[in-house]
């Protein structure tokens, strides 16, 4: 902050210096008056010195806010509005806060029409989610576009899109999380998250903007790693980070085109973290009956609904959750052209060769759009072969132990989640950096006791890398499979708070 609001922010030596200067000037002007002590010296001149010191401190901070060196040394002293003017000189724009969003499932005990008004509020912990439009939900047999679906024999449901009431860092909300509401609905049984929510993030800090400054100063075009990053950040301002893998990198395997296991160059793999959180998309896809397997029907579906997808985490046929028995990726994984092939078992009655089912897919958004930008013929070199990939995801679980309760659990969770989700290809998340991020959140009565981290990385061919410890969560180092710190990004999956 540039403005001085407290005496504690003013240096005592600066006040003394100004008081001595004022005394000297007045003494020279009126040599017959002794103002070296007394009321005039201790009260009038002192208060003028305090005001002068305050003004001097604020001017010094303002000047510091206009210097990249000073901003990097102490990002907290630079007002965002002032620092933004400096960043604009280098074609850098601060990322605004984003909204958390997702879908909730409202379950009713009767198959009757119901009105879901606009701005209906749903609550999870201290966070509020609202509907953006008013919807009349009709019964299952009405033939309307918005109808209830039969979940079980006597339960009927409706999937409603909701968005956080305010932007900013939010808790991770997993599929199945229960919500509450202060609205009155007849026959309402419960409200749950229909999918993993997209997590919101805070307005970008000065420190994060400084980290992106080098990329922003590069020319937004093809040419080298910095230029590629500048091009993508210009077209996708919410993108967290970019990692370019090319000739000579251990992770690059696509350029080994000869009978000898040597690289010939000419190809680039661009790993991206497009948003601060993974996308959990639930779509309707047709499934094909294959055979009977131990009394259950075995079905298969192929989906390309989410380019850059990681896995199918849930399949529901006739509103029944199914067991996934096989999961493969055709094509190059995590790219715009990859498809997911899933086989699953269901006890639903086989009365049709093809049936629609609900599929929940986890992956990164906009991979196909990023690929399209790099294939713009006006920008790319004529000999270029660039492939955009969703980075391998490392899901981090954090257990925080602090000394006492203070009602700030939501702030603690949001701070940790926001820090992890806005980390790019760092290769590691340490307990030290998380503790530093919690410095402004914990109260004076609270002390951080321990921070325990564990991670689960989804690798190729359904391979999972797991690690845990008190000091850090680290990306694997498996370059032959293409899983290293340069291809792996972190996402906060859970934050548990304990007290000692």
N, C-alpha and C positions, 0 to 999 in steps of 0.2 A: 504494500500500500504506500502511495506517495504521501498522502495527507498524514500529518502528525496529530494524533488525538489524545495523547497522554504525555505527562511530564516524564514518564519513564522512557519515552522514545527520544528524548533530547539529551545529548551528551553534556554532562556537567562542565567539562573543561571548555566546551564551546560557549556556554553561558558566561563562565568566568572571563573568557577572552573578550567577549562583547562588552561585558560590564567594565572591564579595565579600559577598553578603548573609549567608551562613552565618558568615563571619568576623566581620562586624559584630555579628550576634546573640550569638555566643559571647563576643565582646569586651565587650559590654554586660553580659552575665551574670557573666562572670569577668574583671573589669578588671585583675586582677593577673597574668594570664597573657598573654604575648606570643605570639600565633599569626599574626602578620603574615607569617611565613616559617617555614621548618623542615619537619620530617617531618609534623607534624600538619596544617599548612597545605597542603603539596604532595602529600600522599598521602591522608589521611583526608578532609579537606574537599573535595579535588579530586574524589575518587571519588563522594562524596555529591552533588556538583554535577553530575557527569556523569549520575547516575541521575535527578536532578531535571530536568535538561534533556531527557533521553529521555522522561520521563513528560509533560513539558510539550509536547514536539513531538507525541507521539501524541495527546494531548488536543486540540491545535490541529487536527491532521489529522481527528480524529473529528468535531469541530465543523464543519470544512469539508465533510465528506462529507454533512452534514445541511443544507447550503445549496445551492440550485439555482445561485446565482451562483458559488459556489466550485467546484462540480462542473463548470460550463461553462468556468471559467477554467483548471482543471487536472483533466480527467477521470481521469487515471491515479492520483491520490492517494486517490480515493474507493473504499473496499472495495465490491464489488458487493452484498454482503448488506446493508450499511448504506445504500447508495444506493437499493437496491430499496425500502426502507421509505419513502424520500422520494418515489420515483416512484409508489408505491401510493396516496399522497394525491391523485394526479391521474389515477387510473384507468389507469395505464401499467404494463404488465407486460413485463419483459425477455424477448426471444425466445431460446429455448434453441437449442443447437447442433442441426443437422439431419444426417441420414445421407445420404451419397451412395449411389445405387442404380441398377441397370440389369439388363440380361440379357447373358449370355455364351453363345456357341455352342460346344459341345463336338463336335468332329469325330472320328469313329471309322472305322477301315478295315474293320470287319466288322459285319454286320447281326445282332448278338447282344445279348441283354439284359444290362444292367449296373446296378449299384446306385450311386446318388449319395447318400451319407450326409449327414445334417444337419451343419452347421458345416464342410462341406468348404471349404477355404481356397484362394482364388485370389489371385495377387499381381501387382501392377503397380507398378513402382518400389518405394517404401517403404510402399505402401498395401496393406491386406489386405481382401478381400471374401469373405463367407461365404454359404452357403445356409442358409435358415431352416427347412427341413424335409427329411426323408428321402424320396427318390423312387426307385422301381424303374422303370427305363426299359426298355421291352420292344422287341422287334424290330418292324419295319414291318408285318409281316403278322399280328400278334398280336390286333389288334382292341381293345387296351386304350386307356385315356385318355391315358397317357403313353407315347408311342412314339417311336422314331427316325424321322427323315424322310430320304429319299434326296436328298442334295445333288448328287451326280454319280454316274457309273457305279459307282465303288467307294468312295464316301465317304458316310457316314451321320452325321446331326447331331441334337443335342438342344439346345433353348433353355432355359437355367436362370436363374431370377431370383436375383440376389445383392444383398447390402447391405453397406456398409462395416462393418468390425468395430467401429470407434469413430466417434463423431460428430465433426463439425468440418470445417474447410476441407479441400478435396480437389482434386486435379489434374483438369483437364478430360480425360475419356476419350472419344475419338471412336470411331465405329463402325469396326471392323476392327483396333482396338488389340489386341496380343497379350498374353495373361496366361500365368503359370506356376502350377504347383500342386505341393505336396509329397505329394499323394495318389496312389496307384497305381491306374491304370485300364488294363485290357487293351485293346489296339488303339487307344489314344488317339493322334491325330495332332497336334492343336493345339487351343488355346482362344483365341477372339477375342471382342471386344465385338460383340454383335449389334445394338447401337444406341448412339447417343450417351447417355452416362450422365447422370442428374440429379445435379448437383453439390451436395455438402454445404456447410454454412457454420458458422462458429464462433458461440459464444454472443455475443449482441449486446453491444457495448461501451457504456460510459457515454456516449461521444460520440454514438453512433447513437441511443441512447434519448433524449438531450437534443434531437436533431433532430426526434423524433416527439412531443415533449412538447406542442407547440402544438396539434397535431391531437387529442391525447388529452384536452386540456382543453375541447374543443368538445363540445357536446351530440350524442350519437350518434343523429342523425335527419336527415331532409331539411331543407334551408333554404338553406345556402350552401356554398361550397367546403370550408371547414374542417369543417362538420358532416357532409358526405358522407364525407370522409376518416375522421372519427372512427367513423362507422357501419360502414364497411367494415373498418377496422383492428380493430374490436371483434369482428367476425364471422370475419375471416381474419387471425389474429395473425402468420402467416408472410408476409403480403403486404409487399413491399419499399416500394412507393410508389404514389401515386395522383395523377393530374393531371386536373382538371376543366376542360373546354372548354365555354364557353357564349356567351351573347349578347355581341357586341362583339369576340370573339376572332377573329383572322385565320384560324385553323384551322377554325372553325365554318362549314360550308357547308350543313348540313341545314336551317337555319332560313330559307333564302332561298326562300320559298314563293310569291312573287308573280311577275308578269311582269317586274318590275324587280329588278335584282341587289342588293337590300337585305335585311338581316336583320330578322326580325320577332320574334325571341326565342321563349321557351317551350320550348327544347330544350337538352339537355345531352349531351355526349359525355364519358364517363368512361374515360380511358386508365389501365390498371393494369399493374403488374409484380407478378404474383401470387406468384412464388417467386424465389429468387436464381439460377435457371437455367431455360433453356427445356426443354421436354419433347420427347423423341424417342420417339414411340409407334409400335410395329410391330404392325399388326393384319391380319387376314385379310379381304379384300374381294372381292366378285365383279366380274370384268371381262367386258365384252361385246366379241366380235369384230366389227370394222367392215369391213375390206377388206384386200386384199393391197397392200403398198406396197414396190416395188423388191425383191421376193422375200422380204419379211418381213411377218409378220402385224401389222396395226395394231389395237390394243385400246383400249378406253375404260372408265374406271371413275369413279364419283362417290362421294365419301365425306364423311360428317359425323362421323367417329369421334372427332375432337378439336375441339370448339368452341374458337375462338380460334386456329386453325391458321394457320401462315404458308405452308408449302409441303410438297409431297411430294418427298422427297430421294432415295428409292430404291423401285423396284418390282421384285419377283422373281416370275416365273412359272415354275412347275415347277422351283424352286430355281435359276433362271438370272436374272442381273441384266439388266434391260431398259433400253433407251434411251428417256428421256422426251422427247417431241417437242412436247407442248403442255400448258400448265398454266394454268388459269383459275379464278377464284373467282366463284361465283354468289351473288347477294345482296350484303350489305355485308361487306367483308373483315374478318377477325379478330373477328367477333362470334359470339354463341351460335347465330345462325341461318344463318351462311354455310356453303357447301359448296365442296369442291374438286373440279374436273373435270379429269382427267388422261388424256391419250392417249399411248400408248407403243408401241414396236416390239419384237417378240420373234420368235426363230427357232424357237420351240416348234411342234410339230405341231398344226395346227388340226383337232382331231377333235371339237370341241364349240363351240357358240355362246357359252356362258358357262363361265368357269373362275375358280376361286379363286386369288388371288395375295396375296403378302405386301407390304404397303405401309408404308413408314416415313414418318411425318408429324412435322414439327417445328412446335411452337407453344407457347402458354402453357396451363397447366392452370386449371381451375375458372372459366373465363369464364362458362359457363352458370350456375354457382352464384352468382357475383357478381351477374349480371343478375337472378336470382331474388330476391336480398335487396333490390335496389333497386325491385323490382316488388311488394313486400309492401304491400298496400293499407292496412295499419295505420300505415305510415310515410310513404308517398309522397304528395305533394300531388295533388289530384284532376285537375289540369290538366298534370301532368308528362309529359314525353316524354324518357326517359333511355335512352341506349344505351351499353353497356359494350363497350369495344374492347381487345384486346391491343395494347400499345404496339408501335410499329415497332421491330424489333430492330437494334441496332448491334453487330456482332461485332468484338471488338478483338483484335488480335495484338500481342504485346509481345515485344521483343527486349531483353534485359538484358545489359549488358557490365560485368563486375566484374574486379577485379585478380587474384584468386587463388582456387583451389578450397579448400573447407573442409568438404565433405560435407554441406552444407545446401541442396542444390538443391531438394529437395522442399518445404522450408519457404519458400524464395523463391517457388516457383511457387504454392504454396497461399496465401501472403500476398497476392500480386498478384491471383490469381483471386478470392479472397474479397472484396478491396476493390472490384474492378470489379463483381462480381455483386451486391453489396449497395449499389450506388449507384443512386439513383432517377432522377428527371427532372432531373438536374443540367445536362444540355446539353453537358458537356465532361468528359473525363478527362485530367488533366495529368500530365506526367512528374514534376512537383514533388511532388504528393500521393502518387504511387506510391513515390517515393524516401523520403518521410517514413514511409510505412507499412513500408518495409524497414529502418528504423532499428534496430529491436529484433531483426532477423533476421540481419543481416550480422555477422560476427565482427570483432574488433579488427584483424585482419590484412587484412580485405577493405575495399575502397573501391569505391563505385559510379562507373563510368566514363561510361557513356551509357545512356539509355533511349530506344528508338525505338518509336513507336506507329503502327499502321495500323488502319483501320476499314473495315468493309463494312456498309452499311445496306440492309436489304431494304425497298424502298418499294412503292407500289401498282403494279399491272399489270406485275409482274416487273421493275420498275425497280430498279437497284442504284446506290447512291451510294458512292464509294470515296474515301478520303483517307489520307495518311500524313505523318509528320513526327516530329521529335525532341521536340517540346514538348507536344503535346496531340492527342487524338482528339475531334473535335467533331461534334455532331449537325448535319445539314443544315438549311438555312433555306429551305424550300419550302412556304410556308403554303397556297398554292392546291391543292397535293396533300395537305395535312394533315400534312406531315413537318417538324417543327421540334423544338426542344429540349423543348417541352412535351408532345410525343407520342412521343419516342424514348428508349429505355433501352439500357444497355450490358450486354453479356455477354462474358466472357473466352473467346476461342476457342483461343488457344494462348499459351504463355509459353516462349520460347527463351532459354537462358542461354549466353552466350559469355564467354570469358576473354581478357584482354589481358596 
